[in-house]
Amino acid sequence: MAVKQELMTAEQLWEMPEVPGKQFELVRGELVAVPSPGAMHNLIAGLLYRLPLKARAEREGRDQEQAVQSGLG
């Protein structure tokens, strides 16, 4: 016999206590654990963050480090 799982609402998800190191989301009312981002995700996010800084620094004739320090982000 199959066990019927009760669906969760967004309000119930918001009321849940946080679990350190874990993230959850709702998929059609079912609670799903979301894996933490890995090294590749962090590498790509860092590169994407720096692209606009680098382009602006080059356009203004500065190096990227000067652009970061002066708050051109």
Buried (B, 14 or more C-beta within 10 A) or exposed (E): EEEEEEEBEEEEEEEEEEEEEEEBEBEEEEBEEEEEEEEEEEEEEEEEEBEEBBEBBEEEEBEBEEBBEEEBE
